[in-house]
Amino acid sequence: LDETKLWLEFLEQYNISDANWAINDKEEACSAIIPGAGDGEGSWAPEALTDSGRFVRESLRQPLVYWPAPDVAKWEAEGLALAGEAK
């Protein structure tokens, strides 16, 4: 999960969204639910979650923090400069 944390920090730093690959109860590392615990309804007890499932659940419950804040003025100036060069 340490590698996952590094990727999520990278995505957050550059304001890139992310998603969980799968929510299932298969014998796979990315499965969120312990095999056989899935009921198809989505109301799983915390004990039914795998390490990956608990990690993703906790991640989704964190407040969104966009850091650093996008520098829109800089992007607009760069865009205008590029448009001027294209003429």
Contact map, one row per residue, 1 for C-alpha under 8 A:
111110000000000000000000000000000000000000000000000100000000000000000000000000000000000
111111000000000000000000000000000000000000000000000000000000000000000000000000000000000
111111100000000000000000000000000000000000000000000000000000000000000000000000000000000
111111110000000000000000000000000000000000000000000000000000000000000000000000000000000
111111111000000000000000000000000000000000000000000000000000000000000000000000000000000
011111111100000000000000000000000000000000000000000000000000000000000000000000000000000
001111111110000000000000000000000000000000000000000000000000000000000000000000000000000
000111111111000001000000000000000000000000000000000000000000000000000000000000000000000
000011111111100000000000000000000000000000000000000000000000000000000000000000000000000
000001111111110000000000000000000000000000000000000000000000000000000000000000000000000
000000111111111111000000000000000000000000000000000000000000000000000000000000000000000
000000011111111110000000000000000000000000000000000000000000000011100000000000000000000
000000001111111100000000000000000000000000000000000000000000000001110000000000000000000
000000000111111100000000000000000000000000000000000000000000000000110000000000000000000
000000000011111110000000000000000000000000000000000000000000000001100000000000000000000
000000000011111111000000000000000000000000000000000000000000000000000000000000000000000
000000000011001111100000000000000000000000000000000000000000000000000000000000000000000
000000010010000111110000000000000000000000000000000000000000000000000000000000000000000
000000000000000011111000000000000000000000000000000000000000000000000000000000000000000
000000000000000001111110000000000000000000000000000000010000000000000000000000000000000
000000000000000000111110000001000000000000000000000000000000000000000000000000000000000
000000000000000000011111000001110000000000000000000000000000000000000000000000000000000
000000000000000000011111100001111000000000000000000010000000000000000000000000000000000
000000000000000000000111110000111000010000000000000000000000000000000000000000000000000
000000000000000000000011111000111111110000000000000000000000000000000000000000000000000
000000000000000000000001111100101111000000000000000000000000000000000000000000000000000
000000000000000000000000111110100010000000000000000000000000000000000000000000000000000
000000000000000000000000011111100000000000000000000000000000000000000000000000000000000
000000000000000000000000001111100000000000000000000100000000000000000000000000000000000
000000000000000000001110000111110000000000000000000110000000000000000000000000000000000
000000000000000000000111111111111100000000000000010110000000000000000000000000000000000
000000000000000000000111100001111100000000000000111111010000000000000000000000000000000
000000000000000000000011110000111110110000000001110010000000000000000000000000000000000
000000000000000000000000110000111111110000000001110000000000000000000000000000000000000
000000000000000000000000111000001111110000000000000000000000000000000000000000000000000
000000000000000000000000110000000111110000000000000000000000000000000000000000000000000
000000000000000000000000100000001111111000010001000000000000000000000000000000000000000
000000000000000000000001100000001111111111010001000000000000000000000000000000000000000
000000000000000000000000000000000000111111110000000000000000000000000000000000000000000
000000000000000000000000000000000000011111000000000000000000000000000000000000000000000
000000000000000000000000000000000000011111100000000000000000000000000000000000000000000
000000000000000000000000000000000000011111110000000000000000000000000000000000000000000
000000000000000000000000000000000000001011111000000000000000000000000000000000000000000
000000000000000000000000000000000000111001111111100000000000000000000000000000000000000
000000000000000000000000000000000000000000111111100000000000000000000000000000000000000
000000000000000000000000000000000000000000011111100001000000000000000000000000000000000
000000000000000000000000000000000000000000011111100000000000000000000000000000000000000
000000000000000000000000000000001100110000011111110000000000000000000000000000000000000
000000000000000000000000000000011100000000011111111111000000000000000000000000000000000
000000000000000000000000000000111100000000000001111111000000000000000000000000000000000
000000000000000000000000000000010000000000000000111111100000000000000000000000000000000
100000000000000000000000000011110000000000000000111111110000000000000000000000000000000
000000000000000000000010000001111000000000000000111111111000000000000000000000000000000
000000000000000000000000000000010000000000000100111111111100000000000000000000000000000
000000000000000000000000000000000000000000000000001111111110000000000000000000000000000
000000000000000000010000000000010000000000000000000111111111000000000000000000000000000
000000000000000000000000000000000000000000000000000011111111100000000000000000000000000
000000000000000000000000000000000000000000000000000001111111110000000000000000000000000
000000000000000000000000000000000000000000000000000000111111110000000000000000000000000
000000000000000000000000000000000000000000000000000000011111110000000000000000000000000
000000000000000000000000000000000000000000000000000000001111111000000000000000000000000
000000000000000000000000000000000000000000000000000000000111111100000000000000000000000
000000000000000000000000000000000000000000000000000000000000111110000000000000000000000
000000000000000000000000000000000000000000000000000000000000011111000000000000000000000
000000000001000000000000000000000000000000000000000000000000001111100000000000000000000
000000000001101000000000000000000000000000000000000000000000000111111000000000000000000
000000000001111000000000000000000000000000000000000000000000000011111100000000000000000
000000000000110000000000000000000000000000000000000000000000000001111100000000000000000
000000000000000000000000000000000000000000000000000000000000000001111110000000000000000
000000000000000000000000000000000000000000000000000000000000000000111111000000000000000
000000000000000000000000000000000000000000000000000000000000000000001111111000000000000
000000000000000000000000000000000000000000000000000000000000000000000111111100000000000
000000000000000000000000000000000000000000000000000000000000000000000011111110000000000
000000000000000000000000000000000000000000000000000000000000000000000011111111000000000
000000000000000000000000000000000000000000000000000000000000000000000011111111100000000
000000000000000000000000000000000000000000000000000000000000000000000001111111110000000
000000000000000000000000000000000000000000000000000000000000000000000000111111111000000
000000000000000000000000000000000000000000000000000000000000000000000000011111111100000
000000000000000000000000000000000000000000000000000000000000000000000000001111111110000
000000000000000000000000000000000000000000000000000000000000000000000000000111111111000
000000000000000000000000000000000000000000000000000000000000000000000000000011111111100
000000000000000000000000000000000000000000000000000000000000000000000000000001111111110
000000000000000000000000000000000000000000000000000000000000000000000000000000111111111
000000000000000000000000000000000000000000000000000000000000000000000000000000011111111
000000000000000000000000000000000000000000000000000000000000000000000000000000001111111
000000000000000000000000000000000000000000000000000000000000000000000000000000000111111
000000000000000000000000000000000000000000000000000000000000000000000000000000000011111
